[in-house]
Amino acid sequence: MSDSILLQVENGVATITLNRPKVFNSFHKEMAFAMQDALDQCATDENVRAVLITGEGKAFCAGQDIQEITNPELHPGFKAILDDHYNPIVLKIRNLEKPVIAAVNGVAAGAGANLALCCDVVIATESAAFIQAFSKIGLIPDSAGTFFLPRLIGFGKASATMMLADKISATEADQMGMIYKVVRDDEFIAFAKATSQKLADLPTVALANTKKALNQSLSNTLVEQLALESTLQIESASTEDYSEGVASFMEKRKPVFKGK
């Protein structure tokens, strides 16, 4: 794996760190493929029950590395950048049968913002900000930004945010429902780790099935969604973790889930 992406697994939590701090963790081709590899490893590693994505240094991710797309010898073309680099990352995050937490430690701009927003839980430090920077250079929001942002904050706010390329503070993002929570800078790392650990300790299959249901809810009819809920609930009820959850409730003790 490229050193532009760091992967560490501890106590059921896989931490993926975007590691190009000198360019605010902006993506180039090598980094995009390394990110895909890291997500694939998280998907197949049974020791991983939650994934935390964060950035090294002052920024979370500045999106696409402009140096790559302004160099004719390096520019892979926008079709490749989207079809081969970013879109697979978005799909891997959404299809990963484990919760994915974005810990936005600084500015998240362009594709960097949208990769964060496609995660299951998004937390941000007080000093972080989100910018749909595309219109400033004559592009449209990509990396599923036009899909997720209107659903998070509403059509009107999403449209204005994308067209005006406003810088949205973490506090504003929290208030408009874009993210789960904003956390004080001095508490951020501890909170991110605690949240990730909490998710890793919960019943993994149930969380995966919740994620499947939410994914399908974006296109299902009510009847289809009710049928899907029934199917996934039956599957969840057949797990060891369900039996443990019921037993711990009856015995008035803390459950010990194994992710099975």
Secondary structure, DSSP 4 states (H G I P E B T S, - for coil): --TTEEEEEETTEEEEEE--GGGTT-B-HHHHHHHHHHHHHHHH-TT--EEEEEESTT-SB-SB-HHHHT-TTT---HHHIIIIIIHHHHHHHHH-SS-EEEEE-SEEETHHHHHHHTSSEEEEETT-EEE-GGGGGT----TTHHHHHHHHH-HHHHHHHHHHT-EEEHHHHHHTTSSSEEE-GGGHHHHHHHHHHHHHTS-HHHHHHHHHHHHHHTT--HHHHHHHHHHHHHHHHTSHHHHHHHHHHHTTS-------
